[in-house]
């Protein structure tokens, strides 16, 4: 009876998960249609910013209520608490208080969802949109602080661009956080970019001249169809492969005992490769929705074609063919990486790399696997920097050597990413530690990298001598 009961519960949870995912896709497709309507009938040339703010906000609330029911009230509570802090706290420390309140409320909701409701269930949970709202609120708080309390000389060029010189109204604030284009899957964006989109000024400075120096007419609106094709392909690949290549098999005793280690590594890579199209689908569809509404224009390419990647969240080819750990991360979840950089890495006075990974883990959720992933990521990042600094110059002496280096580093990057991200997928401590135990051979190989890191100074001196010798031999 207990077995039947467990199977019934598992079936019920699976059904709920499927319904949530279907609701999510249906709402995103509805948002895509509304985005086209929004661009055509509520164009900035025809409609005031007030109306555009109101419609974008109301549609966002409707989608949130449809997908998450009364749980969507958390979006308003989080936004309301943070706005109160912005208004009533002093400007000097407002950004810090806002950061603590917003992130703290997100973590509280994540703890409740994970340990009270559905541990380990992958569903369209209500904390997903809250993660994006957290990014937006904290970014806005720091940008307001920069714009209202600091002189231009104290700001970096990026901070000058994003600095907000006027406290947004409540409507502007809610529209930025909860608009229908990004309420379900983001991506995050700066307040100034969103405000320029609503007011229709985002095209003016970027459309004065094209690559040939000639004036352009009306900006060219992108078609969402190419990105929708990417969505369709990604969804088809994911649905075809993810059940055939479950990550959990990599910790199955029978599989581990009967499979050579090198084939286990290959399987782990393929399993992670089968998972990524899910994110490609979600983020590319979100990007297409924003583009269809007219948001995301980022100037022109050299050939004069318009760029619509202002808020794009990934570059698929650069991810799959990345030849370094950093290059992979730079092209994955781009807007989150930019948020971490602007809010934490550029502002943290002590060990910004570790602080950034810690913030990323806290923001993602409370599953132990997340923290194991980002703890591993710190070591991988430091090791990758050392390898690039000490080893790469040896391979720059000829194109053939560089080609060999690129192939080796591509393979190593994919293995390192797969190894690092596995606990992120497994979630719990037990399976994650079991995975680490089974790949201990990989850790032994990592000992070579540790030697490189510890011997960085000596290696650099040795490298300089050898590079000088190579250059001397190449002289005629």
N, C-alpha and C positions, 0 to 999 in steps of 0.2 A: 504493500500500500504506500509506503514511504517513497518507493521508486516512482510509482505512478503519480504521486503528489508532486515530486520534484520535476518530473517531465511536464506535468500540467502547468506548473509555475513557469518553467522555461519557455513553454509554448506561448503562454500568455504574455510574457515579457518580450518575446520575439515578435509577436503580433503587434504589441504596442510600439515597438521600435520601428517596424515596417510602416505602420500608420503615420508615425511622426515623420518619417523620411518622405513618404508620399505627400503629406501635407506641406512639407518644406519645399519640395520640387514644384508642387502645384502653385504655391504662393509666389515662388520666384518667377515662374512663367507668367503669372498674373502681373507681377511687378514689371516684367519686361514689356508687356502690352501697355501698362499704365505709363511706363517711361516714354514710349513712343508718343502716346497721347499728350503727355506732359510737355514734351519738346515741341510738338506741333501747335497745340492749342493754348498752352500757357508759356509761350516763348517770351523772353524778356522784352522784346520789342512790342508785345501785345498786352502784357500783364505786369502789374506792379510786383515788386519783391514781396510785399506783404501777402498777397494772394498766393504766390508761389510757396512761401514759407508755410502758410496755413494748409494748403492742399498736400504738400509733401509730408507734413507732420501728421495730419489726419489719416492719410493713406498708410503711413507707417504704423500708427496705433492700430488700425484695422488689421493689418497683416500680423502684427504681434499678438493681438487678441485671438485671431483665428488659429494661429499656430500653437500658442502656449496657454490660451485661456487666461484665467485670473493670475497665473504666474507672471504674466507680462506687467502686472502692477509693480513688480520689483524694478522694472526699467524706470518707472516714474519716481519711485522712492529713492533709488540711487541717484538719479539726476537731480531730484529736488533737494536732497541732503547736500549734494556737492554744490549746487547753485547757491544755497543758503550760506555755505562756507565762503564762497567767492564774494558774496555781497556783504556779509557781516564781519568776516575776519579781516584783519589788517592786511594791506597789500604786501607788507614786508614778508609775512610768513604764510600768506594765503595758499600759495602753491604747495607748501609742505603739508598743511592741514588737509587740503583737498586731496592730495595724493594718498594720505593715510586713510581718510574716510572712504574714498572711492574704492581703493584696493581692498581695504578691510571688509567693506560690505560685499564685494565680489567673493572674497575668500569665505566669508560666513555662509553665503548662499551655496558655494561649491561644497563646503563641508556638509551642509544640510542635505544637498542632493545626493552626494556620494554615500554618506554613512547612514542616512535615514531612509532614503528612497531606493535607488537602483544602482548599487555598486557594480561597476564593470559593464553596465549596459551602454552601448553606443546608440544614442538617440539624439534627436534634435532637441536637446535639453535647453531650458530657459537661460542657463548661464552662458551659453555660446554668444548670444547678442550682448550680454552684459560685459563680456570680455572686450568687445569692440567699443562699447560705450565707455568702459574704463579707460581705454586708450585715448578716446576723444576728449573726455573730461580732463584727464591729467595733462594731456598735451595743451589744451586750452588754458589751464591754470598756469602752466609755466610760461606760455606765450603772453598771457595777460601780465604776469609778473615782469617779464622781460620788457614789454612795451610801456608799462606804467611806472616802473621803478628804476630802470637802468638807462644810462646814457649810451649812445650809439657806440662809443669807443669801447664799452665793456662787452659788447655783443660780437659774436662771430658773424660772418656774412649770412649764414643760414638762419641764425637767430634773428637777425635784422629783418629778413624776409618774412618770417613767420610771426614776428612780434605783433601783438594786438594793442592798439592805442586807445580803444574804447571798450568799456564793459558791454558785452552783448545783452540785448533785451531777452526776456524769458522766452519769447516766441522764437527768436533767432537761435537761442541756446537749445531749445527742444527740437527745432528743425534740424539743426546740425547733428544732434545725437540720435534722433529717432526717425529720420526721413525714410520713406518707403524704399529708396534705392539701396540703402545699406543697413536697414534694421535687422535683417536676418543673417547676413553673412559678410557684412562690411563691404569693402575694406575701409579701414580708417583713412582719414585725410586731415589736412590742416584746416583750421577754421577759415583762414583767409582765402584759401582755394575754394572752399565751399561757398563762402559769401560772394566771391567773384562770379561763381557759376550762377547763383540765384539772381544776382543783379545784372548778369549779362556782360560783365566787364572782363571776364577771363579771356575773351577773344581779341580785345582791342590791342593790347600791347604786343601780342604775339602774331598779329595778322597785318602788320603794316607793310612788311616786305617778305618776299619769298627768298629762296636760296640765291636767285639771280639778281637780287636787289630791286626787283620790280614790285609795285604795290599789288596786293591781292584784293580781290573783291570779297564777297561774303565767304566766310569760312566754310570749308568742305566738311559736311557731317559724315562721320564714319558709319558704315553699315555694320550692324552687330553680327551679320551672317558668318564672317570668317571665324569669329570667336565662338559662335554657336556651333559651328562645325567641329571645332576643337572640343567643345563640351560633349557633343554626341559621340565622338571617337573615344574620349576619355571615359565616358560612362559605359560604353560598350566593352572597352578593354577591362575596366574594373569588374563589371558584372560577370565577365567571362573567366577571369583569372583568380579573383580573390578567394573563392572557395576551393580552388584547385591547389593553391599555394598558401595555406594558413601559416602564420608565423609560429603558432603554437607547436607545430610539428618539429621545429628546431630544438625543442626541449623534450620531445617524446623519447623515452628510454629505448624503445625498439629501433627507432630511426637512428638515434645516435650510435647505438651499439653495432648496427649493421651497415652504416654508411661511412666511407672514408672521410677524414677531416676536410680535405680539399673540396669534396662534393657537398659537405655540410655548409661550407662557406659559400659555394655557388648557390645552393638552395636558399640560404639566408638572403643573398643579394636578390634572387628572383622573387622571393616572398615580399621583400620591401618594394621592389619594382612594381609588383602587382597592387600594392596598397596606394602608391602615389597618385594614380589616376583619379581616385576619389577626391583628393584635394584639388587636382587640376580641374575637375568638373565644377566643383563648388565655387572656387575662386574665379575661374574664367567666366562662369555664368554671372557672378556678381559684377565683374568688370564690364561685361556686355550690357547689363542693365543700366549701370551708370552712364556708359557711352551712349546708349540709346536715348537717355534723357538729355544728353548734351554735356555731360560732366566727364572730364578726363582728358580734355585737349591739352597737349603739351608741346605746342609749336610745330615746326616742320622739319622733315628730314632734308638732307642735302639735295635730293632730287625734287624737292618742292612738295612732296606728299605729306599730308598731315599726320602727326603722331598722336595717338590716343592711349598713351601709357602712363599718364600722370599718377594714377592710383592703381596701376596693375600690381598684382600681388605675386607674380611669378614669371619666370622665363623658362619654359619647359626644356628647350634644347640646351640651354646653358646649365640647367640642373643635371640632365642626364649625361652630359659630356664634360662635367666639371673635372678639372685636373688638380683641385686643391680643396681642402676642407672649407676654407674661407670662401672660395668661389661658389661652392654649393650653397652655403648659408646666405651669401649675398643675393642669390637669385631665388631663394625659397622664402615665402611669406615676407615679401619685401617690405610692406608697410609696417608690419610688426617689428622687423629689424630696424627700420628707421625710427620708430617710436622708442625702442629700447636705446638706440644711439642718442636721440635728442633729449630724452628724459633722464637717462641714467648714465650712459657711458661718458658723454661729454661733460657731465656735471658732478660725477662722483669723485671726490678727491683721493680716495684710498682704494687701490686695487679695482679699477673700473671693470676689468674683464670678469672677475669673479662676481662682482656686484650685479653685473648685467645678466649673467647666467642665473643667478639666484632670483632676480626679479622675474626673469622669463619663466622659471619653474613655478614661482608663486602665482604668476598670472595665469598660467596654463591650468592649474588645478591642484588638488590635494592628493592625487594618487602617488604612492611612493615611487612608482616607475618613472614619473616625470623628474623627480629629484635625482634619481640614479642616472637618468639620461643627461641631465645638464651638469651633473658632477663629472661624468665621463667626458662631456663636451669640453669642459675646461682643460682637462689633460690633453685631449686630442688637439685642441686649438694651439696650446703651447708647444706640443710636439711638432705640429705641422709648421709652425713658424720657425722652429729650430731646424727642421729638415730643409725647408726652403732656403733659409739663410746659409746653411753649411754645405748642402749637397748640390743644390740647383746650379750654382756657377760652374761646377765641373762639366755640366752637360750643355753649356752655352757656347762651347768652342766650335761646334759645327751643327748644321741643320739636322743631320742624321742622328747625332747624339741627342739633340733636343726632342726629336720625334720619339726616340726610345724613352726619354724621360717623361714625355707627355703620356705615353701608353702606360708606363709603370705607375705614374701618379694618378692617372684616371682609375686604374684598377684598385689601387690602395685607397683612394678617396671613397669609392663605392663600398668597399669592405668596411672602412672606418665608419662611414655614415650608417651602414646597416647594423654594425656592432653597437654603435652609440644609441641608435633609435630603438633597438629591440625592446628595452625596458619600457619605453614610452608606449609601445603597443601592448605589451604584456600586463602593464599597470601595477600588479600586485608585487609585494616583496618576494614571496616564495618563488614564483615562476622566474622572476628577474634574476635572483641569486642562482637558481638552477641553470639558467642560461649562461651566466658568468662562469659557473663551474664547468660547463661543457665546452666552453671556448677558451679554456685556460691556455691552450697552445698559442692562441693569438696573443694572449698577455705575455707569454714568453718572448714572442717576437717583438712585442712592444718594448721589451727590455733593451733592445738595441737602440730604440728611439730615445729611451731615458738616458742611455749612455751618451748619445749625441747632445741631449739637452744639458746634462751635467758637464760635458766636456766642450761646451760651446766656445769658450775662450780659446782653449788649445787648438780646437778644430779650426777656428777662424784664422789663427796664426799659421797653421799648417796649410790651410787653403790659400792664403795670400801668397805664400812662397811658391806653391805649385802653379797658381794662376800666372804669377810673374814668369815662371819658367816656361809655361805654355806660350805666353805672349812673346817671349824672347825667341823661342823656336820658330814661331810663325813669321818672324821678321825675315825679309829677303837678304 
